[in-house]
Amino acid sequence: VDTTPFGATAPVKPASESATQDDATLFGALWPLSEIVKLDATVDRRALRQQRDRLGALGYEFAPLSQDWHLAAT
């Protein structure tokens, strides 16, 4: 159960087995993520914000015209 206060950002965990498991739980059917990710706006707002924040931490960038996330080229 997430008890993070509204508007607070949770610290990003290092990439580990538990982080991978947490990502799988957070993204559900979208996991494993592809190079382009389209978030489901019907999930609750807190989950959508967590997904958005995690995608940014994983190196994805939001494309406003297509309303999806693209993995940034490294």
Secondary structure, DSSP 4 states (H G I P E B T S, - for coil): ---PPTTPPPPPPPSSHHHHHHHHHHHGGGPSP-SEE---TTS-HHHHHHHHHHHHHTTEEEETTTTEEEEPP-
